[in-house]
Amino acid sequence: MKNSTEYLLSIDQSTSGTKAIIFDRSGKLVNRVTIEHKQYYPQAGFVEHDPIEIFKNTCDATEQVIAKTEIPESKIAGVAITNQRETAMIWNKNTGLPVANAAVWQCQRGAKLCAELKGDGYEKMIREKTGLIIDPYFSASKLSWIMKNTPGLQEQAANGELLLGTMDCWLLWKLTNGKVHATDHSNACRTMLFNIHTLEWDNELIELFGLNRNMFPEVRFSDDIFGETADGMLFSTPKPISGLIGDSHGALFGQNCFKAGMAKATYGTGSSIMMNIGTRSMNAPEGLVTSVGYSCNKEVYYVFEGNIHCTGDTLNWLKIDVGLINHASETEALASSVPDNNGVYFVPAFVGLGAPYWDNQARACLSGMSRCTTKAHIVRAALESIAFQVNDLISLMEDKGGIKLKELRVDGGPTRNRFLMQFQSDLLQEEVSPSEIEEASALGSAYMAGLAFGFWKDLNELEGLRNACQSYQAHMPKEDVKQLVKGWNKAVERARLN
């Protein structure tokens, strides 16, 4: 029997702020409130958030969105949580206070330790266990730094006084008034402390990073009911909490990429590319990582993942920095006004290149210009660069990973650009399917919670909720695609010579 309530509350705790979003039974976004939090930069390369501020904002945003939507609490089935993944923190379970600010995923405080571990030959072991490369991006080295550089923590940890976790874990602990210390597989797998094959915290890694096993949360399936909000916490009466899932993983689930070979690309400032590889973990090709994509119905689904530094931000560069356009919407007509790129390629390596190159020394490069080059060619090259970078990752997943792309589901502002979407489909030689989904990560977490609360019966029912826009089919001859990719690869080589 279906739950008689009508709405779900999804908490989306992102890098810049916290959103409280209400979805209805059709998966439609009913209302949202966003409250931004302060970014702290205590020294070069360090990025921090105040966990107390984030929890307060979570409560405030929830109160505001319920008031704004004008629905009774009794109509809300429960709470889902999605979050920035690698941001991590340590807190004292007796006082309920953080021992330090949370170290954000961008924070480089663990860079020295990561370099030492690479030098000592730990890279192969860590990659085999976690699916990840050694990098300060992931949580482990940040947590290790906090333990080593905050007085008194070693003794407190030995006495069982400390807990650690990602931001979903912190919010869950606070919302249950300290009763539940847990996380889900998708967040655990991004810490570099979790064995993705045994699905357990790895004692060898815990010891390597100077942490204590008693600090770690229980790891559960995303569609488990983790607990209830404490009396008076968010609501006047307790509500169940489910749908804990990392933001990129939530977007994959929200896009209904439930089968191996289905992939999602989010076109934001940069892009996160994830491909479902099924229920068996596989070694990712070099330049990519293997993660737990999502876990539900007592099954764990794995993904290949790669992150691109600059995709949609290229359009901001065209508008703000070089003034070639007044609005991103102009790029479609400009790019379509010329028959091809006339040999012009743009590699947007403003902060280096991410996956699959991981070259921080690369620099943005505009190449192949002649006296015949026009503004339209440059704009077209900039748009094409977005599609080329996505194609780099998908091709690597297919060619080296052995998983054939079935369909690319895409979301984000640039997906409204018909030229870009058609060019993306042509490069991939597969269907590209934009979605009308707003807040894909939050919707994915709401879907997970909805399965737990009886909103929806199964994945088939969730697939029926998806509203796709126009899909794009490949039309360009394969030989033409091959020549374009060859030109792109040469341009990337030039960018990496800088």
SEDRENTOR-308697 format. One record per residue: residue in one letter; x, y, z of N, C-alpha, C in turn. Coordinates in steps of 0.2 Angstrom, whole numbers, plus 5000, padded with zeros to 4 digits. Example, Ala and Ser with C-alpha at 12.3 -4.5 7.8 and 13.67 -1.06 7.14 Angstrom:
2
A506649725039506249785039506649845039;S506449895035506849955036506450005039;
***
This chain:
498
M500449945000500050005000500450065000;K500350114996500750174995500650215001;N501150255003501150305008500650355006;S500250385011499750435010499950505010;T500650515011500850585011501050595004;E501150665002501150684996501850714993;Y502250734998502950764997503550735000;L504050754997504750735000505150795001;L505550795006506050855007506750825006;S507050855001507750835000508250895002;I508750875006509250925008509850915003;D510050965000510550964995511151004998;Q511650975001512151015004512751025000;S512751074996513251084991513851124993;T514351134989514951174991514851244992;S514351274989514251344990513651364995;G513251314996512651325000512251265002;T511651275005511251215007510551235004;K510251185000509651194998509151145001;A508551175003507951125005507451124999;I507351064996506951064990506351014992;I505751034989505150994990504950964983;F504950894983504650864977504050834978;D503650824973502950784974503050714971;R502450684971502450614969502650604962;S502550654958502750644951503450664949;G503850674955504550694954504650764952;K504150804952504150874950504450914956;L504850964955505151014960504551064961;V504351064968503751104970504051174972;N504551174976504851234979505551224982;R505951274982506651264985506851334988;V507251324993507651384997508351364997;T508751414995509451404996509751455001;I510251435005510551475010511351465009;E511651515007512451505006512751505012;H513351475012513751475018514451505016;K514851525022515451565021516051515019;Q516451535014517051495012517651525016;Y518051475019518551495023519251475020;Y519751525020520351505017520951525021;P521051485027521451505032522251505030;Q522451475025523051485022523051455014;A523651465011523651455004523451375003;G522951364998522751294997522251265001;F522151295007521651275012520951295010;V520451255010519751275010519351245015;E518951285019518551255024517851285024;H517451245028516751265029516651255037;D516151295039515951285046515351235047;P515451175050514951135050514351155054;I514451195059513851225063513451265059;E513751315055513451355051512951315046;I513251265043512951225038512351185041;F512351165047511851135050511251185052;K511451245054510951295055510651315049;N510951315043510651335037510251285034;T510351215036509951165034509251165038;C509251185044508651195048508251255045;D508651315044508351375042508051365035;A508351335031508151325024507451275024;T507451225028506951185028506351225031;E506451265036505851295039505551345034;Q506051375030505851425025505451395019;V505651335017505351305011504651285013;I504551255019503951235021503451285021;A503651345024503251405025503051435018;K503551435013503451465007503051415003;T503051355004502651305000501851305003;E501851325009501151325012500851255012;I501251205014500951135015501051115022;P500551075025500651055032501251005032;E501550995038502050945039501850875038;S501250865040500950795039500950775032;K501050815027501050795020501750775018;I502250785022502950775020503150705023;A503250655018503450585020504050585024;G504550625023505250615026505750655023;V506350645024506950685022507450635019;A507750665013508250635009508850685010;I509450665009510050705010510550685004;T510750735000511350724995511850784997;N512450774995512950814998513650814993;Q514050874994514650874991515050814994;R515450774990515650714993516250714997;E516750734995517450724998517550765004;T517150815005517250865011517150815017;A517550825022517550785028517750825034;M517550795040517650825046517650775052;I517950795058517950755064517550795069;W517250765073516850795079516850755085;N516750785091516750755097516050735099;K515950675100515250645101514950665108;N515350685112515150705119514850775119;T515250815116515050885116514650905110;G514650865104514350875098514650935094;L515250945096515551005092516150975088;P516251005082516750995077517451005081;V517950965080518650985083518951035078;A518751045072519051095067518451105062;N518551155058518151165052518151105047;A517651095043517651035038518151055033;A518551005031519051015025518651005019;V518651055014518251045008518551005003;W518250974998518550934993519050974989;Q519051034989519551074985520151084989;C520151074995520651085000521351044998;Q521851074998522551034996522951025002;R522651025008523051015014523450945015;G523150895011523450835011523950815006;A524150875002524550854996525250824998;K525550855003526150825005526150755007;L525650735011525550665013525450625006;C525050645002524850604996525550594992;A525950644991526550644988527050594991;E527050594998527450545001527150475000;L526550465000526250394999526450364992;K526350414987526550394980527350374980;G527750414983528450404984528650334987;D528150314992528350254996527950194992;G527650204986527450144983526750124984;Y526350164987525650144990525150144984;E525250174979524750194974524450134971;K524750074970524450014967523949984972;M524149984978523749954983523149994985;I523250064985522650104986522150104980;R522450104974521950094968521550034968;E521949974970521649914969521049904975;K521149934980520649924986520049974985;T520250044983519750094983519450114976;G519850094971519650114964519850184963;L520250224967520450294967521150294966;I521350354963522050374963522250414969;I522850414971523050454977523050524976;D522650564979522550634978522250664984;P522450724986522150764991521450784990;Y521150774984520450784983520050744987;F520250674988519850634992519950645000;S519550615004519450635011520050615015;A520350555014520850525019521450575021;S521750605016522350645018522150705022;K521550735021521250785025521150765032;L520850715033520650685039521350675043;S521750645040522450625043522750695045;W522750745041523050815043522750845049;I522050835049521650865055521950825062;M521950765061522150725067522850735069;K523350745065524050765066524150835069;N523750875067523850945068523350985073;T522950945076522550975081522650935088;P522950975092523150945099522650905102;G522850855105522350815109521950765106;L521950765099521450715096521650645096;Q522350625096522550555096522250525103;E522350565108522050535115521350525115;Q520950575112520250575112519950515108;A520350505102520150455097520250385101;A520850375105520950315108520450305113;N520150355116519650355121518950345118;G518850345112518250335109517750395109;E518050455109517650515110517550545103;L517850525098517850565091517450525086;L517150555082516850525076517050565070;L517050535064517250565058516750555052;G516650595047516250575042516250635037;T515850615031515750665026515050705028;M514850755024514350805027513650775028;D513550725024512850685025512850655032;C513450625033513550595040513450635046;W513750695045513650755050512950775051;L512650785045511950805046511450755048;L511550695047511150635049511250635057;W511850635059512050635066511650685070;K511750745067511350805071510650805070;L510350785065509650775064509350725069;T509750675070509450615075509650635082;N509950685083510250705090510750655092;G511150635088511750595090511550525090;K510950505088510850435089511050385083;V511150415077511350375071512050405068;H512550365068513150385065513250335059;A513050355053513050315047513150355041;T513350325035513350355029513150305023;D513150315017513050265012513650245008;H513550195004514150175000514450224995;S514050264992514250314987514750364991;N514550394997515050435000515650405003;A515550345006516150305009516650295004;C516450274997516950254992517350314990;R517150374992517550434990518050464995;T518150425000518550445006519250415005;M519350365001520050335000520150295006;L519650275010519750235016519250165015;F518950165010518350115009518550065004;N518549995005518649945000518049934996;I518049954990517449944986517249874984;H517749824986517549754984517249724990;T517549734996517249705002516649745005;L516649805002516149855005516149865012;E516849875014516949885022517549935022;W517549975028518150015029518749975030;D519249995027519849955026520349965032;N520449915036520949925042521649945040;E521849925035522549935033522650015031;L522050035027522050105025521950155031;I521550135036521350175042522050185046;E522450125047523050135050523550175046;L523550165040524050205036523950285036;F523350305037523150375038523150395045;G523350355050523350375057522650385060;L522150355058521450355060521350305065;N520750305068520550255073519850225070;R519850155070519250125068518550145071;N518650155078518050175081517750245080;M518050285075517850345073517350345067;F517350285064517050275057516250265058;P515850285053515150275053515050205050;E514450185051514150125048513950145041;V514150095036513950105029513350065027;R512850105024512250065023512050085016;F511550045013511250065007510850125007;S510850165001510550225001509750225002;D509450175000508750165001508550135008;D509050125013508850105019508550165023;I508150155028507950205033508450215038;F508750265038509350275043509150295050;G508550325051508350345057507850395056;E507650425062507150485062507450545064;T507150605062507350665065507050665072;A507450695076507350705083506750745084;D506450745090505850785092506050855091;G505650895087505750965086506250985081;M506550935078507150945073506850945066;L506851005063506551015057505851015057;F505550965060504750955061504550955068;S503950965069503650955076503650885078;T503550835074503550765075504150735071;P504350675073504950635070504750615063;K505150625058505150605051505650555049;P505550505045506150455043506650495039;I507250465039507750495035508050435030;S508050445024508350395019508650435013;G508850395008509050435002509750465003;L510150445007510850475008511250455002;I511550504998511950484992512350544990;G512950534988513350594985513050624979;D513250684978512850724973512950704966;S513550684964513550654957513250594956;H513250554961512850484961512150494961;G511950544965511250564965510950584958;A511350624955511250644948511150584943;L511650534944511550474940510950444941;F510750434947510150404949509550444947;G509550504948509050554946508850554938;Q509450534934509350534927509150454925;N509050414930508750344928509250304924;C509950314926510450274922510550214926;F510050164925509950104929510350044926;K510550054920510849994916511550004914;A511949954914512649954912512649984905;G513150034904513150064898512850134897;M512350144902512050214902512450264906;A512550324904512950374907512650434907;K512850474912512650544913513150594913;A513050654910513550704910513150764912;T513450804917513150864920513550914917;Y513250964913513651024911513551084915;G514051084920514051144924514651184922;T514951214928515551254927516051204924;G516151144927516451084924515951034923;S516250974922515750914920515950854924;S515450824927515550754930515250704925;I515650654923515450604918515450534922;M514850504922514850434926514550394921;M514750334921514450274917514350214921;N513750194921513550134925513850074922;I514250034926514649974923514349914926;G513749914930513449854933513649844940;T513449774942513549754949514149724950;R514649724946515349704947515849754946;S516249764951516749824950517249804945;M517549854941518049834936518549894937;N519249874935519749924935519649974930;A519650034932519550094928520150104923;P520050124917520650144913521050204916;E521650204915522050254918521750324916;G521750374921521450434920520750444923;L520450384924519750384927519750344934;V519250344937519150304944518550264943;T518550214948518050164949517650184955;S517050194955516650214962516050174962;V515750164968515150144969514650194966;G514250174961513750224959513250244963;Y512850184965512350194970512150124973;S511850124978511650054981510850054983;C510550004981509850004983509549934982;N509049914985508749844984509249794986;K509749814990510249764993510749744987;E510749794982511249784976511649844976;V512349834974512749884973512949894966;Y512949954963513049964956513650014956;Y514149994951514750024951514750074944;V515250124945515350164939516050184937;F516150204931516750234929516650304930;E517150344932516950424933517550464931;G517450514928517950564927517650634927;N518150684929517850754930518250794926;I517950844923518250894918518250964921;H518750994921518851054925518351114922;C518351114915518051174912517651154906;T516951164906516551154901516051214900;G515551214904515051274904515451334905;D515951334909516351394911516651424905;T516751394899517051414893516551474890;L515951464891515451514889515451574893;N515651564899515751624903516351664901;W516851624899517451664896517351694890;L516951674886516751704879516351774881;K515951764886515551824888515951874892;I516151854897516451904902517151924901;D517551874899518351894898518551924892;V518251894886518451914880517851954876;G517251954879516751994876516551974869;L516551914867516351894860515651884860;I515251874865514551864866514251904871;N513651924871513251954876512951904881;H512751854878512351804882512551734879;A512551684883512751614881512251584875;S511651614875511151594870511351614863;E511751654863511951684856512451624852;T512751584856513251544854512951494849;E512351474849512051424845512051444838;A511751504837511651534830512351554827;L512851574831513551594829513851534826;A513851474830514151414828513851384822;S513251394821512851364816512951404809;S513151464810513251514804513851494800;V514251454802514851434798514851354797;P515051324791514951254790515351214794;D515951234797516351194801516851244805;N517251214808517751254813518251284809;N518351264803518951294799519651284802;G519651224805520251204808520451234814;V519951274817520151304824519951264829;Y520351254834520151214840520351254847;F519951254852520051284858520051234864;V520651234867520651184873520651234879;P520151224883519951274889520351254895;A521051244895521351224901521551284905;F521151324907521251384911521551364918;V521351304921521651284927521951214926;G522251204920522551134919521951094916;L522151034914521650984912521550924917;G520850914918520650864922520750794919;A520250744920520250684917520150684910;P520450644906520850594908521650614908;Y521750674908522450694907522850704914;W522450744918522650764925523350794924;D523350854920523950894919523850964921;N524050974927523951044930524351094927;Q524851074923525351124920525051144913;A524551114910524251124904523951194904;R523951234899523651304898523151304892;A522651354893522151364888522551374881;C522251354876522651354869522051364864;L522151414860521751424854522151424848;S522051364844522551354838522151344832;G522551344826522351334820522051394816;M522151454819521851514816522251534810;S521851564805522151594799521751664798;R521951694793521651764792520951754790;C520751694789520051684787519551664794;T519951664799519551644805519151704808;T518551684809518051744811517851724819;K517451774821517151764828516751704829;A516351684823515951624823516351564824;H516951564821517351504821517651494828;I517851544832518051544838517551524843;V516951544842516351524847516251454845;R516251434839516051364837516651314841;A517251334840517751294843517651294851;A517451344854517351344861516751294863;L516251294859515651254860515951174859;E516251174853516551104852516951074857;S517351114860517851094866517451064871;I516851084873516451054878516350974876;A516050964870515950904867516550854867;F517050884864517650844864517950814870;Q517850854876518150834882517650774885;V517050784884516550734886516750664882;N516850674875516950624871517650584873;D518150624875518750594878518650544883;L518150564888518050514894517650454892;I517150474888516650414886517050364881;S517450394877517850344872518350304876;L518650334882519050294886518750244890;M518150254892517750204896517550154891;E517450164885517250114880517850074878;D518350114875518950074872519350034877;K519450064883519950034888519550004893;G518950024895518549994900518149934898;G517949934891517549874888516849884889;I516549944891515849954892515549994886;K515149964882514850004877514350054879;L514350114877513850174879513250154875;K512650154880512050144877511650204876;E511750254880511450324879511750364884;L511850434882512150484887511550524889;R511350524895510850574898511250634901;V510950694899511350754900510850804904;D511150844908510750894911511250954912;G510951014914511351074915511151124909;G511251194910511151244906511351234899;P511951214897512151204890511851154886;T511451114890511051064886510451094882;R510351154883509851184879510051214872;N510751204871511051224865511051164860;R510651174855510551124850511151104846;F511551154845512151144841512651094845;L512651114851513151074856512851004857;M512250994858511950924859512050884852;Q511950914847511950874840512750854839;F513150904840513850894840514150834844;Q513850834851514050784856513750714853;S513150714851512950654848513350624842;D513550674838513950654832514650624834;L514950654839515550634841515550564844;L515050554848514950494852514650434847;Q514350454842513950414837513450374841;E513150404846512650374850512050434852;E511550404855510950454856511250494862;V511050554862511150604868510450634870;S510250624876509650634878509650684884;P509450754882509450804888508750794892;S508750814898508250804902507950874905;E507350874907507050934910507150934917;I507550884920507650884927507950944930;E507650974935508051024939508250994945;E508851014947509150984953509150914953;A509550884948509650814947509850774953;S510350804957510650764963510050764968;A509750814970509250814975508650764973;L508450764966507950724964508150654965;G508850634963509050564964509050544972;S509150584976509150574983508350564985;A507950604982507250594984506950534981;Y507150514975506950444972507150394977;M507750394980508050344984507550334990;A507450394993507050404999506350374998;G506050394992505350384990505250304989;L505850264987505750194987505750164994;A506150204999506050175006505450195009;F505150245007504450275011503850245007;G503950205002503350184998503050234993;F503350284992503150334986503050294980;W503650254978503650224972503850154973;K503650104969503650034970504350014968;D504650034962505250004960505550054955;L506150034952506550074947506150084941;N505750034939505250044933504850094934;E504550104939504050164941504450224940;L505050224943505450294943505550314935;E505750264931505850274924505250304921;G504650284923504050314920503950394922;L504350414927504250484929504750534925;R505250504921505750544918505350584912;N505550654912505250694906505850714902;A505950684897506550694892506350754887;C506850794885506750844880506850804873;Q506950844868507150814862507750774862;S507850714860508450674860508750694853;Y509450674853509850694847510150624845;Q510150614838510450554835511050574831;A511550534830512150544826511950544819;H512250604815512150604808512850604805;M513350634808513950644805514350574803;P514650574797514950514795515550494800;K515650434801516250414806516950444804;E517050444797517650464795517750544796;D517250584796517250654798517450654805;V517050614809517250614816517950604818;K518150554815518850534816519350594814;Q519250624809519650684807519650744812;L519050754815518950804820519250784826;V519250724828519550704835520350704834;K520550694828521250694827521550764828;G521150814825521350884826521250904833;W520750884837520750894844521350874848;N521550814846522050784850522750824849;K522850844843523450884841523350954845;A522750984846522651044850522851034857;V522650974860522750954867523550954868;E523850924863524550914864524950984864;R524651034860524951094861524851134867;A524251124870524051154877524451124882;R524651054881525051024886525851044886;L526051074881526751094880526851154884;N526351194886526451264889526851254896;
***
